[in-house]
Amino acid sequence: MPRPASASTVLPRLAVACLAFFVAAAVALHVLRPELDPVHSQMSLYLIGPWGSLLQAAYVALALAMAGLAWNAWRTAPLPARSAAPLLMLGLGGLCLCITAYAWMDLPGVDASFEGLVHGITAQGAFLFTTTGLVLQALRLRRDPRWRRHARWLLPWALACFAAIWVLALWRELPRGLAQKAVIALIVGWLGALAALSWRIPRANGS
């Protein structure tokens, strides 16, 4: 029995590593790029210039964590709780995030470009697909007896993530950098909680 339990925790462990790398890279960039105002500078500005490749790698790592957790949740769920919808949404969110990382935004004061348009569309898509995926995943977890008590707080958290992106989109007076980073932290925290629980639950249930 130890071998299946070990296999069932591989993806959550990789997801934890990817999420930790993303958080470490995001924090490090705020130290490495002191010329950018952390309150008003969106994360996309950190893609442009020195150390931009570090954030690109961090975005890819975050996308891999999302896809890995969605796949693990799907394959370990009992049939009544299994749905491809969260897997699709989180997969699309990860794909949009990867495109966002390599299509730079238009800098303030310059003419609009096709690359900037792609960046804007995929950035919004990453937020929308990902938060929709979190809500759908939390709803499916409610149908799994192993997850039911955790879904009681994972679902409100996921709904808060979904609501937060609309607040960010509609409340233009918010400081863009700080507000965006708060939403990202909310999403990454949810994914981290799912990864940590996915690591423990299969062992506790002997699956």
Backbone as JSON, one array per atom type, in Angstrom:
{
  "sequence": "MPRPASASTVLPRLAVACLAFFVAAAVALHVLRPELDPVHSQMSLYLIGPWGSLLQAAYVALALAMAGLAWNAWRTAPLPARSAAPLLMLGLGGLCLCITAYAWMDLPGVDASFEGLVHGITAQGAFLFTTTGLVLQALRLRRDPRWRRHARWLLPWALACFAAIWVLALWRELPRGLAQKAVIALIVGWLGALAALSWRIPRANGS",
  "N": [[0.8, -1.23, 0.0], [2.07, 1.32, 0.54], [3.28, 2.18, -1.84], [1.22, 3.0, -3.83], [0.2, 5.16, -2.31], [2.37, 6.88, -2.25], [2.65, 7.46, -4.97], [0.3, 8.86, -5.39], [0.78, 11.3, -4.29], [2.67, 12.64, -5.73], [2.13, 14.65, -7.71], [0.85, 16.72, -6.11], [3.1, 17.35, -4.49], [4.94, 18.3, -6.39], [3.46, 20.48, -7.23], [3.44, 22.06, -4.91], [6.16, 22.72, -4.82], [6.38, 24.21, -7.2], [4.62, 26.34, -6.64], [5.91, 27.44, -4.43], [8.26, 28.31, -5.65], [7.2, 30.26, -7.36], [6.2, 32.18, -5.5], [8.58, 32.85, -4.15], [10.07, 33.93, -6.26], [8.46, 36.12, -7.01], [8.56, 37.71, -4.71], [11.33, 38.16, -4.58], [11.73, 39.67, -6.89], [10.66, 42.13, -6.24], [12.6, 43.11, -4.65], [14.8, 43.08, -6.31], [14.08, 44.85, -8.29], [13.99, 47.75, -7.53], [13.34, 50.17, -8.68], [10.75, 50.11, -9.54], [7.54, 50.94, -8.45], [6.02, 49.24, -5.92], [3.35, 49.48, -5.16], [1.91, 50.7, -7.21], [2.8, 49.52, -9.56], [2.0, 47.06, -11.85], [2.2, 43.46, -11.99], [2.93, 42.69, -14.53], [4.7, 44.62, -15.45], [7.08, 43.87, -14.35], [7.92, 41.9, -15.98], [9.26, 43.08, -18.02], [12.41, 44.15, -18.87], [15.32, 44.04, -16.65], [15.75, 40.88, -15.07], [13.37, 39.92, -16.01], [13.03, 37.4, -17.12], [13.02, 35.75, -14.93], [10.5, 36.13, -13.77], [8.96, 35.24, -15.89], [9.61, 32.49, -15.88], [8.54, 31.93, -13.38], [5.82, 32.36, -13.81], [5.27, 30.29, -15.61], [5.82, 28.12, -13.94], [3.76, 28.46, -12.06], [1.57, 28.01, -13.74], [2.0, 25.3, -14.34], [1.65, 24.21, -11.81], [-1.07, 24.72, -11.38], [-2.26, 23.19, -13.46], [-1.33, 20.64, -12.77], [-2.47, 20.22, -10.21], [-5.2, 20.3, -10.86], [-5.42, 18.1, -12.57], [-4.67, 16.05, -10.79], [-6.72, 16.26, -8.89], [-8.88, 15.5, -10.46], [-8.25, 12.84, -11.25], [-8.11, 11.46, -8.85], [-10.58, 11.64, -7.74], [-13.77, 10.28, -6.71], [-16.23, 8.81, -8.92], [-18.81, 10.23, -8.79], [-17.94, 12.75, -8.07], [-16.32, 13.6, -10.02], [-15.3, 15.69, -12.67], [-14.67, 17.17, -15.81], [-14.7, 19.86, -16.14], [-13.46, 21.72, -14.18], [-10.81, 20.98, -14.65], [-10.5, 21.72, -17.34], [-10.93, 24.53, -17.19], [-8.85, 25.39, -15.44], [-6.69, 24.48, -16.87], [-6.89, 26.07, -19.2], [-6.58, 28.54, -17.96], [-3.91, 28.32, -17.1], [-2.63, 28.11, -19.6], [-3.22, 30.63, -20.72], [-1.83, 32.17, -18.89], [0.82, 31.47, -19.43], [1.1, 32.49, -22.03], [0.71, 35.18, -21.48], [3.05, 35.68, -20.08], [5.0, 35.81, -22.03], [4.19, 37.58, -23.92], [4.54, 40.84, -24.03], [3.21, 43.61, -22.16], [1.9, 46.8, -23.27], [3.85, 49.63, -22.7], [3.18, 52.48, -20.6], [2.21, 55.42, -22.36], [3.1, 54.72, -24.9], [2.41, 53.73, -28.31], [-0.38, 51.6, -28.98], [0.0, 48.08, -29.41], [-0.05, 44.94, -31.25], [1.03, 42.87, -29.77], [0.74, 43.88, -27.2], [-2.05, 43.9, -27.06], [-2.59, 41.14, -27.17], [-1.38, 40.42, -24.78], [-3.01, 41.77, -22.91], [-5.53, 40.54, -23.32], [-5.0, 37.82, -22.76], [-4.09, 38.0, -20.14], [-6.38, 38.84, -18.75], [-7.93, 36.62, -19.38], [-6.49, 34.63, -18.03], [-6.95, 35.27, -15.32], [-9.8, 35.06, -15.26], [-10.44, 32.43, -16.24], [-8.99, 30.9, -14.39], [-10.04, 31.58, -11.8], [-12.68, 30.83, -12.18], [-12.27, 28.11, -12.53], [-11.36, 27.46, -9.94], [-13.69, 27.81, -8.4], [-15.41, 25.91, -9.6], [-13.95, 23.59, -9.07], [-13.99, 23.53, -6.28], [-16.71, 23.14, -5.87], [-17.02, 20.57, -6.92], [-15.48, 19.14, -5.09], [-17.1, 19.08, -2.89], [-18.68, 16.91, -3.32], [-17.17, 14.76, -2.73], [-16.58, 12.53, -0.2], [-14.2, 12.54, 1.31], [-13.29, 15.11, 1.11], [-15.27, 16.81, 1.93], [-15.54, 18.31, 4.34], [-13.46, 20.1, 4.11], [-14.16, 21.45, 1.82], [-16.07, 23.17, 2.72], [-14.86, 25.5, 3.51], [-13.12, 25.97, 1.44], [-14.73, 26.53, -0.77], [-16.07, 29.11, -0.21], [-13.72, 30.64, -0.19], [-12.78, 30.31, -2.81], [-14.91, 31.54, -4.17], [-14.52, 34.11, -3.24], [-12.12, 34.73, -4.52], [-13.03, 34.76, -7.18], [-14.87, 36.88, -7.06], [-13.1, 38.91, -6.43], [-11.59, 39.41, -8.75], [-13.4, 40.75, -10.32], [-13.92, 43.0, -8.82], [-11.39, 44.11, -9.03], [-11.36, 44.62, -11.77], [-13.48, 46.43, -12.15], [-13.31, 48.47, -10.26], [-11.62, 51.02, -10.76], [-10.19, 52.94, -9.4], [-8.64, 51.8, -7.49], [-5.3, 51.18, -6.25], [-3.37, 49.93, -8.76], [-1.22, 48.07, -8.86], [-0.91, 47.04, -6.18], [-3.52, 46.09, -5.67], [-3.85, 44.15, -7.69], [-1.81, 42.36, -7.02], [-2.71, 41.52, -4.54], [-4.98, 40.04, -5.27], [-3.75, 38.02, -6.76], [-2.26, 36.82, -4.71], [-4.34, 35.82, -3.17], [-5.39, 33.87, -4.87], [-3.15, 32.17, -5.27], [-2.77, 31.37, -2.65], [-5.09, 29.81, -2.27], [-4.61, 27.73, -4.09], [-2.31, 26.71, -2.92], [-3.36, 25.74, -0.5], [-5.03, 23.71, -1.49], [-3.07, 22.06, -2.62], [-1.56, 21.3, -0.35], [-3.5, 19.92, 1.15], [-4.15, 17.9, -0.68], [-1.84, 16.47, -0.63], [-1.9, 15.3, 1.89], [-4.42, 14.04, 2.25], [-4.78, 11.65, 0.54], [-2.97, 9.85, 1.76], [-4.01, 9.68, 4.35], [-6.35, 8.36, 3.88], [-5.54, 6.08, 2.79], [-5.4, 5.7, 0.02]],
  "CA": [[0.0, 0.0, 0.0], [2.8, 2.58, 0.53], [3.62, 2.64, -3.18], [0.17, 3.84, -4.37], [0.1, 6.42, -1.58], [3.46, 7.74, -2.7], [2.34, 7.91, -6.32], [-0.82, 9.8, -5.37], [1.22, 12.6, -3.76], [3.72, 13.22, -6.56], [1.68, 15.91, -8.31], [0.77, 17.77, -5.09], [4.43, 17.78, -4.07], [5.47, 19.15, -7.46], [2.7, 21.74, -7.2], [3.95, 22.85, -3.79], [7.46, 23.24, -5.24], [6.14, 25.26, -8.2], [4.03, 27.49, -5.97], [6.96, 28.06, -3.61], [9.14, 29.04, -6.58], [6.5, 31.47, -7.81], [6.17, 33.15, -4.41], [9.94, 33.32, -3.91], [10.46, 34.78, -7.39], [7.7, 37.36, -6.94], [9.12, 38.51, -3.61], [12.68, 38.57, -4.96], [11.66, 40.71, -7.92], [10.4, 43.42, -5.61], [13.89, 43.56, -4.12], [15.73, 43.26, -7.44], [13.61, 45.95, -9.15], [13.55, 48.83, -6.63], [12.86, 51.33, -9.43], [9.31, 49.96, -9.75], [6.73, 51.17, -7.26], [5.23, 48.01, -5.7], [1.94, 49.78, -4.97], [1.27, 51.09, -8.46], [3.31, 48.75, -10.7], [1.42, 45.74, -12.03], [3.2, 42.39, -12.13], [3.37, 42.62, -15.92], [5.85, 45.5, -15.65], [8.28, 43.15, -13.92], [8.34, 41.04, -17.09], [10.01, 43.89, -18.97], [13.65, 44.67, -18.31], [16.16, 43.1, -15.91], [15.12, 39.81, -14.31], [12.07, 39.54, -16.54], [12.98, 35.95, -17.36], [12.69, 35.09, -13.67], [9.04, 36.14, -13.63], [8.42, 34.35, -16.92], [9.73, 31.13, -15.35], [7.62, 31.8, -12.25], [4.48, 32.22, -14.37], [5.18, 28.94, -16.15], [5.73, 27.23, -12.78], [2.4, 28.59, -11.53], [0.68, 27.32, -14.67], [2.19, 23.86, -14.14], [1.02, 23.86, -10.53], [-2.52, 24.72, -11.59], [-2.63, 22.03, -14.28], [-1.05, 19.42, -12.01], [-3.47, 20.06, -9.16], [-6.49, 19.98, -11.49], [-5.36, 16.72, -13.04], [-4.65, 15.18, -9.62], [-8.06, 16.26, -8.3], [-9.77, 14.73, -11.33], [-7.95, 11.4, -11.3], [-8.28, 10.83, -7.54], [-11.95, 11.83, -7.27], [-14.74, 9.24, -7.07], [-16.98, 9.17, -10.13], [-19.82, 11.28, -8.6], [-17.3, 14.05, -7.86], [-15.37, 13.84, -11.12], [-15.77, 16.54, -13.77], [-13.58, 17.74, -16.61], [-14.83, 21.32, -16.23], [-12.37, 22.41, -13.48], [-9.56, 20.67, -15.35], [-10.47, 22.55, -18.54], [-10.78, 25.93, -16.81], [-7.52, 25.63, -14.89], [-5.75, 24.29, -17.98], [-6.95, 27.28, -20.02], [-5.97, 29.6, -17.17], [-2.47, 28.15, -17.17], [-2.19, 28.44, -20.95], [-3.26, 32.09, -20.84], [-0.75, 32.72, -18.07], [2.09, 31.28, -20.16], [1.13, 33.45, -23.14], [0.9, 36.49, -20.85], [4.44, 35.82, -19.66], [5.91, 36.03, -23.17], [3.67, 38.69, -24.73], [4.67, 41.97, -23.12], [2.21, 44.67, -22.16], [2.33, 48.1, -23.79], [4.25, 50.56, -21.66], [2.4, 53.73, -20.62], [2.7, 56.47, -23.23], [3.51, 54.25, -26.22], [1.29, 53.31, -29.15], [-0.87, 50.24, -28.76], [0.57, 47.09, -30.33], [-0.74, 43.66, -31.26], [1.56, 42.1, -28.64], [0.08, 44.4, -26.01], [-3.44, 43.42, -27.1], [-2.55, 39.73, -26.78], [-1.08, 40.38, -23.34], [-4.19, 42.18, -22.16], [-6.59, 39.53, -23.42], [-4.62, 36.59, -22.06], [-4.01, 38.29, -18.7], [-7.75, 38.77, -18.25], [-8.34, 35.23, -19.49], [-5.84, 33.86, -16.97], [-7.71, 35.52, -14.09], [-11.17, 34.59, -15.35], [-10.46, 30.97, -16.31], [-8.46, 30.31, -13.16], [-10.97, 31.71, -10.68], [-13.83, 29.97, -12.48], [-11.82, 26.75, -12.22], [-11.32, 27.27, -8.49], [-15.07, 27.64, -7.93], [-15.91, 24.61, -10.08], [-13.24, 22.52, -8.36], [-14.5, 23.48, -4.91], [-18.04, 22.54, -5.93], [-16.87, 19.12, -7.09], [-14.93, 18.57, -3.86], [-18.2, 18.88, -1.95], [-19.28, 15.6, -3.59], [-16.21, 13.74, -2.33], [-16.64, 12.45, 1.27], [-12.91, 12.86, 1.9], [-13.03, 16.54, 0.99], [-16.46, 17.6, 2.2], [-15.36, 19.29, 5.41], [-12.55, 21.14, 3.62], [-14.87, 22.25, 0.82], [-16.9, 24.18, 3.39], [-14.14, 26.78, 3.51], [-12.49, 26.18, 0.14], [-15.69, 27.15, -1.7], [-16.14, 30.56, -0.01], [-12.44, 31.23, -0.58], [-12.78, 30.36, -4.28], [-15.86, 32.58, -4.56], [-13.87, 35.4, -2.96], [-11.17, 34.94, -5.62], [-13.8, 35.13, -8.36], [-15.4, 38.22, -6.85], [-11.99, 39.86, -6.37], [-11.15, 39.84, -10.08], [-14.37, 41.71, -10.82], [-13.63, 44.25, -8.1], [-10.18, 44.65, -9.66], [-11.68, 45.09, -13.12], [-14.47, 47.49, -12.16], [-12.93, 49.56, -9.37], [-10.41, 51.51, -11.39], [-9.47, 53.84, -8.52], [-7.73, 51.04, -6.64], [-3.91, 51.14, -6.71], [-3.4, 48.76, -9.63], [-0.24, 47.06, -8.5], [-1.21, 46.42, -4.91], [-4.77, 45.35, -5.78], [-3.62, 42.96, -8.51], [-0.98, 41.41, -6.26], [-3.56, 40.94, -3.5], [-5.8, 39.01, -5.91], [-2.86, 36.9, -7.07], [-1.95, 36.15, -3.44], [-5.54, 35.09, -2.78], [-5.47, 32.69, -5.74], [-2.02, 31.28, -4.97], [-3.05, 30.78, -1.35], [-6.08, 28.73, -2.46], [-3.92, 26.61, -4.73], [-1.42, 26.12, -1.92], [-4.17, 24.96, 0.43], [-5.43, 22.49, -2.19], [-1.89, 21.2, -2.76], [-1.23, 20.74, 0.96], [-4.52, 18.94, 1.51], [-4.02, 16.78, -1.61], [-0.67, 15.73, -0.17], [-2.21, 14.57, 3.11], [-5.67, 13.27, 2.24], [-4.64, 10.29, 0.03], [-2.3, 9.01, 2.77], [-4.92, 9.46, 5.47], [-7.41, 7.44, 3.46], [-4.93, 4.86, 2.27], [-5.66, 5.52, -1.4]],
  "C": [[0.83, 1.28, 0.0], [3.11, 3.1, -0.86], [2.51, 3.46, -3.82], [0.04, 5.16, -3.65], [1.17, 7.39, -2.02], [3.16, 8.3, -4.07], [1.25, 8.98, -6.31], [-0.42, 11.18, -4.86], [2.29, 13.26, -4.62], [3.3, 14.58, -7.11], [1.48, 17.01, -7.27], [2.13, 18.26, -4.62], [5.08, 18.67, -5.12], [4.77, 20.51, -7.48], [3.18, 22.64, -6.07], [5.29, 23.49, -4.16], [7.29, 24.38, -6.24], [5.56, 26.51, -7.56], [5.06, 28.22, -5.11], [7.93, 28.85, -4.48], [8.49, 30.33, -7.05], [6.53, 32.55, -6.73], [7.56, 33.72, -4.17], [10.4, 34.27, -5.02], [9.75, 36.13, -7.33], [8.23, 38.28, -5.85], [10.5, 39.04, -4.0], [12.67, 39.7, -5.97], [11.4, 42.09, -7.33], [11.66, 43.99, -4.96], [14.85, 43.89, -5.26], [15.35, 44.42, -8.34], [13.11, 47.12, -8.3], [13.03, 50.06, -7.37], [11.36, 51.27, -9.71], [8.57, 50.13, -8.42], [5.83, 49.96, -7.01], [3.74, 48.25, -5.54], [1.24, 50.03, -6.3], [1.73, 50.28, -9.68], [2.68, 47.37, -10.74], [2.53, 44.7, -12.23], [3.75, 42.34, -13.55], [4.57, 43.53, -16.2], [7.15, 44.83, -15.25], [8.76, 42.16, -14.98], [9.29, 41.76, -18.04], [11.26, 44.43, -18.29], [14.4, 43.61, -17.52], [15.32, 42.12, -15.09], [13.73, 39.45, -14.81], [11.92, 38.05, -16.76], [12.66, 35.18, -16.09], [11.18, 35.04, -13.47], [8.39, 35.27, -14.7], [8.46, 32.9, -16.44], [8.75, 30.9, -14.21], [6.18, 31.63, -12.74], [4.27, 30.81, -14.93], [5.05, 27.93, -15.0], [4.34, 27.28, -12.16], [1.39, 27.88, -12.42], [0.79, 25.81, -14.52], [1.54, 23.4, -12.85], [-0.49, 23.76, -10.69], [-2.96, 23.48, -12.36], [-2.43, 20.73, -13.51], [-2.09, 19.17, -10.92], [-4.84, 19.69, -9.74], [-6.52, 18.54, -11.96], [-5.4, 15.74, -11.86], [-6.03, 15.1, -8.98], [-9.02, 15.42, -9.14], [-9.51, 13.23, -11.22], [-8.14, 10.71, -9.96], [-9.71, 10.94, -7.02], [-12.8, 10.6, -7.58], [-15.61, 9.73, -8.22], [-18.04, 10.25, -9.89], [-19.21, 12.69, -8.46], [-16.4, 14.44, -9.01], [-16.02, 14.66, -12.22], [-14.55, 17.09, -14.49], [-13.61, 19.26, -16.63], [-13.74, 22.07, -15.45], [-11.03, 22.19, -14.17], [-9.42, 21.55, -16.59], [-10.21, 24.01, -18.18], [-9.37, 26.24, -16.3], [-6.44, 25.41, -15.96], [-5.71, 25.51, -18.88], [-6.34, 28.47, -19.27], [-4.46, 29.53, -17.21], [-1.91, 28.49, -18.53], [-2.17, 29.95, -21.16], [-2.12, 32.73, -20.05], [0.59, 32.6, -18.77], [2.2, 32.26, -21.33], [1.37, 34.86, -22.59], [2.37, 36.73, -20.51], [5.36, 36.2, -20.81], [5.38, 37.05, -24.16], [3.63, 39.92, -23.84], [3.52, 42.95, -23.26], [2.78, 45.92, -22.83], [2.69, 49.02, -22.63], [3.42, 51.83, -21.74], [3.04, 54.76, -21.55], [3.16, 56.04, -24.6], [2.28, 53.81, -26.99], [0.9, 51.87, -28.86], [-0.3, 49.31, -29.83], [-0.25, 45.81, -30.26], [-0.28, 42.81, -30.07], [0.9, 42.57, -27.33], [-1.37, 43.97, -25.92], [-3.51, 41.97, -26.65], [-2.31, 39.61, -25.28], [-2.32, 40.71, -22.53], [-5.29, 41.13, -22.16], [-6.24, 38.29, -22.62], [-4.49, 36.8, -20.56], [-5.4, 38.22, -18.08], [-8.28, 37.33, -18.3], [-7.75, 34.37, -18.38], [-6.6, 34.03, -15.66], [-9.08, 34.87, -14.14], [-11.26, 33.06, -15.38], [-10.03, 30.34, -14.99], [-9.47, 30.4, -12.03], [-12.25, 30.92, -10.92], [-13.49, 28.52, -12.17], [-11.77, 26.47, -10.73], [-12.73, 27.02, -7.94], [-15.62, 26.28, -8.34], [-15.25, 23.46, -9.34], [-13.77, 22.39, -6.93], [-15.9, 22.86, -4.87], [-17.96, 21.03, -6.1], [-16.35, 18.45, -5.82], [-16.02, 18.32, -2.82], [-18.85, 17.52, -2.14], [-18.37, 14.44, -3.19], [-16.21, 13.67, -0.8], [-15.33, 12.83, 1.95], [-12.67, 14.36, 1.99], [-14.16, 17.41, 1.53], [-16.22, 18.67, 3.27], [-14.41, 20.4, 4.99], [-13.24, 22.03, 2.6], [-15.73, 23.33, 1.45], [-16.2, 25.53, 3.46], [-13.4, 27.03, 2.2], [-13.44, 26.86, -0.85], [-15.85, 28.65, -1.45], [-14.85, 31.28, -0.42], [-12.37, 31.36, -2.11], [-13.74, 31.43, -4.79], [-15.29, 33.98, -4.31], [-12.84, 35.73, -4.04], [-11.9, 35.41, -6.87], [-14.34, 36.55, -8.24], [-14.28, 39.26, -6.92], [-11.54, 40.31, -7.76], [-12.13, 40.85, -10.68], [-14.24, 43.05, -10.09], [-12.42, 44.92, -8.73], [-10.49, 45.26, -11.02], [-12.56, 46.34, -13.1], [-14.11, 48.69, -11.29], [-11.58, 50.11, -9.8], [-9.59, 52.42, -10.48], [-8.51, 53.11, -7.58], [-6.29, 51.16, -7.15], [-3.66, 49.84, -7.46], [-2.43, 47.67, -9.2], [-0.6, 46.31, -7.25], [-2.48, 45.57, -5.0], [-4.57, 44.06, -6.58], [-2.82, 41.92, -7.74], [-1.77, 40.78, -5.13], [-4.44, 39.83, -4.07], [-4.95, 37.79, -6.24], [-2.52, 36.11, -5.81], [-3.13, 35.31, -2.97], [-5.66, 33.79, -3.57], [-4.37, 31.69, -5.41], [-2.21, 30.62, -3.61], [-4.04, 29.63, -1.45], [-5.41, 27.5, -3.07], [-2.97, 25.92, -3.75], [-2.17, 25.28, -0.92], [-4.61, 23.65, -0.22], [-4.25, 21.52, -2.3], [-1.55, 20.53, -1.43], [-2.22, 19.67, 1.38], [-4.43, 17.7, 0.61], [-2.85, 15.89, -1.22], [-1.04, 14.81, 1.0], [-3.39, 13.62, 2.96], [-5.5, 11.85, 1.67], [-3.96, 9.36, 1.03], [-3.25, 8.68, 3.92], [-5.99, 8.45, 5.16], [-6.86, 6.18, 2.84], [-5.16, 4.62, 0.82], [-4.39, 5.73, -2.2]]
}
